[in-house]
Structure formats: C-alpha cells, structure tokens
Amino acid sequence: MALVQITLPHHQYEISIEPGILDRVGSRLREVAPHERCGVVSDQSVWGLYGKRLQSSLEEADYRPFLATLKPGEVSKSLSTVEAVHATMFDAPLERRSPILALGGGVTGDIAGFVAATHLRGVPFVQCPTSLLAMVDSSVGGKTGVNVPQGKNLLGAFHQPVWVAADPLVLTSLPERELRCGLAECIKHAVIRDPALFEYMGREMEALLGLSPEAMVELVRWNVEIKAAVVMEDEREAGVRAHLNLGHTFGHAIEACAGYGEVLHGEAVALGMVAAARTAKEFGLCSSEVESELVSLLKSAGLPVRVALPDSGKLMAAMEMDKKVEGGRVRLVLPTQIGHVEIRDDVPSACVHAGWDAIRL
C-alpha cells in the first residue's frame, strides 16, 4: 500500500494505491464524502468487469448509488454525453454533498469530473481509475474536459477530487494496447523530471509488461508522486505544470486529424514526444542521443514511433487550436535532456516540420 498526499492552498486529498482497495471504497468514502446518495459514472465494459464489486462496497456503506454508463472510448467525450450523465444525476436526485465517482479510464474520469464540477455548480468527486494511464496521470490533478470538433479537451474545468483510489490488481484485465498507452505517460514523466525513472523503466520493462504486482505498484507510486509534486507546485498550469504537456501539442493534433480513437491518446503522446525531441534537436536544444534513447524506450514498450500523417498544413492548423496557444504563438514543451524540458514559443516552423517528418511513415 502507498499513500500520496496532495496539498493545495484551498484543498487537500489523498491518493491511495492499494491492491484490493476497490472492495473497500464505500467505507473510505464515508470519511471523505458522507451522504446517503452518490452518482457513479462508468463505461459499459468496465462496469461489466468491476461494477458489482464497487456497488456492493457502496451499498454496504449505506450509499444509494445511481449509475450512468458510457460507451467505451473517446466517442463518449462529448457535450451530449455530459448532458445525459447530468440527467441521470438530476433524476436521482443528487444534492450538493452527494459525491460522484468515476470508475474507469481517462475518458470516464474526464466526463465524471466535468459533470461533478458543473452539477449544482460543483459536487464532491472521487476517482477510481482502472487503466494505467488514468492511475498515473489523468486521475491526479483535477483536470476535466470533453472534445469538440475544434480540438481535444477544449471544454472543461479544474475540479480536484476528494480522494483517488487506485487498485493495481484491476490492470490484469487491461487490454495490452491500453497498458502500453499508460506506459507512454510514465515515460513522459521520466523525460520531463526523473532520469532515474527513465532508467528504471528501461531495466524493468519486461516485468512491467508482464504486470508484475511489485513492479506495477512501484511504477504507479513513482509516477503519482511526480504528478502530485507538479500539481502542488502549479495547480492551474500557469508555469511548471505545462511541462506535463510534453508530446501533447503534437499528439492532440495527431488525434484530431486521425479522428479521436483511431490513434489512442497514449500512442499519440508517444509519437508527439518523438516529434518534440526531433524539433528540439533541430532547434539546437538537445543532442541526437536524447531522441535515440527516447525512441529505444518507446519501442521496448511496444509503442509507435512512426505513423501515417496528413500533410503538414493540416497538422499545423490543428496545433494552432491547442489550449496552450498564447498570443497566437504555439507553446511547445521540448526536451533538453532526459529529465529536463523547456517551454518555447519561438520555434521556427521549419523545426516543427522536421518534428512531423521524424514520425511520418
């Protein structure tokens, strides 16, 4: 069992990483968000696997859970889905002290978090992540959002959870492709902040892909501590938290141009990191070794480093719709070495095009 504490000026909460904690969510929830009713948001696949366990835990703690299920995947990250979940919570009806729980991956967490942020102008929110990507990244820090035709996560809110319960045992049911996507975010954390984690993943990749319980608990704890430290330093992305966007500006453009769900988010981040490394090399910020070491680790995790892409004009237009654009200038997170990145808004377009070319099939 590992506990990570997040302390913000206005709020604090705990991230519990514990095998089997899914069966004890109800009793712990009584401590952080006591009420007779709660909402639960889950996708249909995850609910089929783990829903009864969560429901039993909640009912044993004298909660009346009201369930909203989603279609799996990015197709659900829409305002129409948010409206449908709100309708379920109004039918319950939830009150301002009634918590909403997310049981699922990043999509479910984003939808449930956005609903919790806006339902009755804000109700308590609990994350029960079931994917590695959600455990190490999206469940920590309070970002919520949905996609619109103009881009990914362009509508949303910051809404911190009151508790995060991560059960590494549920990862045994995770499709291999989704597991690899989670490893992409772990590699991202290592590149921006921790060369020791980068080395650990290279050394333990076989154990990680084999879902060794000891290796996975260590990986989740390590990454949550990195994410927590960044969030506590910069909750609303005014400074260092933007470092977590390494690979995302390129990656979001890939997702938007390919169609959400065609290239999974973690795959797009992996590709985006390679593009960022090549851009940084062309801009003179890092050596070619940074790109080669990154590509080697991504390949060992079974992640893509090249992909079919549309023409660069479409990709550049998609980048310009990114949330990180300021004053009409695209802000890119670029690696200078393994463990350190910089944010730049003065990168020549030729360097960015070189980044796209580095990952183009």
Phi, psi and omega in degrees: 000138176227142178238135176234127183260133172249123180239115179246165182304327186247358191195146170219151179204168186244143172251117181257122178246105190206122174303129178085004184292340179302329181280355182238016183298318185302313183294321178289324180298327178302332181279328187255336181208067183289130176190165180274341181238153172210153173262148175230130177242127181209156173273162189299323181291312181295320180297323177297330181276317192232359185298317182297323179295315180293316181299316179298318179298318180292316182293325177295335178265015175069032169264151169254101182277140177241122193258135168238121180254150182242157167290139181296146171100175184297340180301336182277348184279072184220162178295329179294324176293316178303316180298319180293321178293317176305317182300319177299318182288329175290324180293335186304306347269148173282157174243177187294340177262000180281124180281154170246128180253140173255121175244102181158199181271201186296323179297312179299316179298320179294316180295308182297321179294320178294319176296314180298324180292332188248342181290122183053029181067020172127118176233163180300148186229135179232135178256128171238078187290141181241001174243155178298319179302315180290321181298317188267349187223286194289337180281349184249123172118346171088005176283134174227160179174165176228161179271151172228166182304333181283344180163178186272133174058032182279345173243131181175195182203159167271121180213102185289141174289164172267346178191147172235127180242107182253118180252101183300339181294335181288345182292345179294339179264001184286129175304146185303322180298321179291323177299316180296325177297321176295322178296330177299318179291327176294318177298321177301313178302319180295318182293322184278338194213342192211093178298334178294322176295320178302315180293319179300315182293322177297322182284325187253016186301321180298317179293322180293315179293334177274004178057040172304124183304317181296316181294321182289319177299317179295318180296313181296314180301312183301313183289322177296321178296321177296310181297319181297318180298319180293315181297318181294330179283329188204083187297318190250026171062044174272344184209254190294335180298334177298341176300331180295350179274008176309126180083347188279325180294314172296315185297317179296324177295321177298314180298317182295320183282328181279337188099124186303128180100340178288311170254121183291156186303314180296324176295319179295323177294318178301311178297319181295325178293321177296316178298320179294320180295317178294321177299315179298320178297313180296330181276352178086019182269336182213168179273167178294338180296327179299313179296315183294320177295320179295313180300319180298316181291319178298318178296321180295334176273001179075024182264151181287145174238357173219153183203154173289130185232151171288183180294155187297334179299317178294320180295317180295322178296320178294322178298324183290346176271359185294150180297336184277359178294132177227129180060030180078005182249131180286127178262119182250139172268120186234136179284141172255333174196171176291116182108000181208138178225164174230153173258126182229141175240017183239028183278124178300146182300331179298324178291322178293318177300322177298322175299314177298319181297330182295335183247004183278129174287000000 
